[in-house]
């Protein structure tokens, strides 16, 4: 791991904790949130799972769905 890789991890952790992209950019010294979002922040599987769970919690029709319809599964 390179020392510079810590910046990527730091940015991803900020995103995971819900930090606003402008705050992350300011902390990293970026003049644009585009650099922060496109290069330094990464989406983890946990972040994706949490986003889907939050969405399912507010969508009445999604409650009780236990399987992904076959048309949305890989290879279908």
N, C-alpha and C positions, 0 to 999 in steps of 0.2 A: 504494500500500500504506500502510495506517495503522500507526502504531507498535504499536497493540494487536494487530494481526495477527501480530506477532512471537511473542506468547504462544501463539497457535494452532500456529505452526510449531515452536516450542520443545517444546510438549507432544507434537506428532506425532513429532518426532525422539526424544523420550524413549521413547515407545511403540515406535518402530521399533527402538530399541536394547534393548528388553526391560525397561525400568524398570517396577517395580511401580506400579500406579495410586496407591497410598497415598504413595509417594515423590514421584510427580509432583504430587499434590495438595499435599503439604507444601511442595515447592519453589515452587509457584505461590501458596501462601497460601490455598488453598481449605479450607473446613472439611469438605467432603464429596467423596468420589471421584466421586459422581454428576455434579457440576458439571464436573469435570475430564474425565470420560469422555464425557458427553453433549454438552458445548458446545465444549470446547477440543481434544480429540484427534480426529484424522481418520484414516480408513483409506485408505492409498494402494494403487494397483494392485500395486506391488512387494510390499507387505505381504500382500495377498491371494494373490499368486502364490507367495510363500515359504511361506505357511501350507499351501497345497495341495500343494506339493512335499514339505514335511515329512510331511504326512499320507500321501502316496503312498509315501514311503520306509518307513513302518511298516505299511502294508497290503499283504500279499502278493498279493492279487488285483488290486491297482491297478497293480502293476509290469507294464510292457509295454503298458499302455493308451496308445495314441497319439492317439486321437480321442475327442471327447465324443459319446456316443450321441445320435442325432438327437432323441430325445424331450427332451433337456436343453438343446438349442440354442435360441437366441432365435427366436421366431416359429413354433416347432413346437407 
